[in-house]
Amino acid sequence: MQKIFHFHLEDGMKNKSTLICELNNGSIKYRFYGGTASNGIAFSLSNLQVGYKRGNSLPVDNKRKLSKQEFTDIVRYIINTDSVYRVVNEVETEVTFA
């Protein structure tokens, strides 16, 4: 399993949530839950209300052969422009120790 991105989100009432996207055996999987800790309550992706304004949806495949960064940027744009949430932080997916 490869992590594509890890976003911290916030809705209009300042409620925090987390959206993680991973590639698992060629399939894109999303995990969406309340809070920013690793043990929040699971939410349905429909709670993002993506597509409510313009009919967009989160991508579930990479047929356009986008890079990891391009895919991440597209999802960030969709959330920020067509959702009730906005991305407030992107957690680094790679950690190095000195």
Legacy VTK file of the C-alpha trace (Angstrom):
# vtk DataFile Version 3.0
C-alpha trace
ASCII
DATASET POLYDATA
POINTS 98 float
0.000 0.000 0.000
1.340 3.426 -0.969
0.087 6.664 0.581
-0.740 9.272 -2.055
-1.697 12.108 0.310
-2.828 12.880 3.856
-4.940 16.039 4.272
-6.261 17.758 7.372
-9.578 19.390 6.522
-11.842 21.938 8.173
-15.511 22.698 7.590
-17.275 26.059 7.928
-17.781 25.516 11.674
-14.015 24.867 12.190
-14.568 21.116 12.758
-11.388 19.195 11.926
-11.240 15.993 9.902
-8.719 13.899 7.997
-8.710 12.525 4.451
-6.101 9.935 3.491
-5.729 8.540 -0.019
-3.795 5.342 -0.702
-3.001 3.174 -3.691
-3.592 -0.496 -2.911
-3.062 -3.114 -5.653
-3.923 -0.584 -8.364
-7.059 0.704 -6.601
-7.376 4.160 -5.083
-8.825 4.059 -1.563
-9.942 7.009 0.572
-10.234 7.093 4.374
-12.191 10.021 5.838
-12.668 10.483 9.562
-13.291 13.094 12.241
-10.424 14.825 13.972
-6.748 14.813 13.112
-5.633 11.922 15.322
-5.399 8.392 13.966
-8.454 7.180 15.889
-11.295 9.462 14.763
-14.836 8.390 13.930
-15.125 7.130 10.352
-17.158 9.329 7.991
-18.732 8.526 4.658
-17.047 10.264 1.711
-20.456 11.717 0.889
-20.043 13.936 3.982
-17.508 15.940 1.961
-20.451 16.912 -0.259
-18.146 16.985 -3.283
-20.215 17.459 -6.399
-23.009 19.266 -4.624
-22.193 22.470 -6.517
-20.996 21.294 -9.961
-21.290 17.544 -10.211
-17.607 16.813 -9.517
-16.472 13.758 -7.597
-13.210 12.553 -6.139
-11.156 10.582 -8.671
-11.207 6.817 -8.123
-8.666 5.887 -10.792
-5.658 7.348 -12.581
-6.636 6.775 -16.210
-4.976 10.053 -17.197
-1.623 8.731 -15.830
-1.064 11.715 -13.546
1.932 12.002 -11.269
1.375 11.650 -7.527
1.675 15.443 -7.126
-0.718 16.188 -10.008
-3.294 13.771 -8.565
-2.912 15.352 -5.106
-3.292 18.867 -6.547
-6.472 17.894 -8.416
-8.071 16.393 -5.300
-7.051 19.452 -3.237
-8.603 21.741 -5.864
-11.851 19.720 -5.980
-12.182 19.803 -2.175
-11.374 23.517 -1.895
-13.714 24.593 -4.694
-16.541 22.043 -4.662
-16.931 20.805 -1.084
-18.128 21.997 2.319
-14.559 21.419 3.576
-11.226 23.003 2.774
-7.701 21.621 3.045
-5.872 23.348 5.906
-2.759 21.143 6.065
-1.016 18.439 4.095
0.850 15.965 6.280
4.206 14.956 4.858
4.067 11.345 3.727
7.770 10.690 4.169
9.516 11.069 7.489
13.265 11.130 7.948
15.174 10.996 11.210
18.463 12.778 11.743
LINES 1 99
98 0 1 2 3 4 5 6 7 8 9 10 11 12 13 14 15 16 17 18 19 20 21 22 23 24 25 26 27 28 29 30 31 32 33 34 35 36 37 38 39 40 41 42 43 44 45 46 47 48 49 50 51 52 53 54 55 56 57 58 59 60 61 62 63 64 65 66 67 68 69 70 71 72 73 74 75 76 77 78 79 80 81 82 83 84 85 86 87 88 89 90 91 92 93 94 95 96 97
